[in-house]
């Protein structure tokens, strides 16, 4: 009996010492101290021992039990500490490692130039208006003094959707839409996409324009020159000269094209400006009385100027981009440069 107790005790202590983790230790605890353990069996069988042996044997069993419980407790503390250490080691975060950079988004160069143009005109007191990209023939042409079958329609290579509906070839129809609804004084800019059947390094079938117009009593060509000169100086730099050349547009009379000194050679003459020293930036003029008539304004009372520019062209000149198609391909290697 005594031998049995000490064997059980040794076996149990070894099992405790050999437990590699808390789960294994718990198995040992159940096996050696639980209700069905060898020790419990021994306690139960004490009744069969000789009465004078019982106290001694009982004390031995209890002592063995205490020793095992003590060992279980000690081992548990050690294993708990180890498991916690392992867990902390596994979760360790080296905050000195460089992070994975999150790619920063940025505005498309066309958006940047458009925003800048809007901001300049905003400071000059212009408000923004918009119109539809699918437009009727009336707003795109007739209302702007471009009658059917008139050769001036040839200025715009038009995408027709159906007989009377087309993709607007310019932002000028917004002039008619705004003036039909409102009375002067008006100072409006109309930014937006326009479409033409045209495609090469300097022409895209879709591109961006910024239209502008101002109507009031006593508006003069001097107001037009002052406004556009100020705009171009803010856009291209104070030192750049600006010139106005006579031109023709059906919706303005007189009409002008406005040039800015070449961004590359500053007027000396280079390949970009084809040796002229000047870059053509926009079309403009005094609003034709026929346009006022179409919207029901009294052309004797009111006068006004209008202008239209290609935002793509301005972006290309500002940033030295030599192919307009780059602006529409969404190639990150290109876009990341702005
Ligand atoms: N709509 C013209 C075009 O796309 C540009 C233009 C020229 C607009 C003269 C104007 C203007 O308002 O007065 O070619």
Boltz pocket constraint, residues with backbone or C-beta under 6 A from the ligand:
constraints:
  - pocket:
      binder: B
      contacts: [[A, 169], [A, 170], [A, 171], [A, 172], [A, 211], [A, 212], [A, 249], [A, 251], [A, 252], [A, 256], [A, 282], [A, 283], [A, 284], [A, 285], [A, 306], [A, 307], [A, 308], [A, 309]]
      max_distance: 6.0
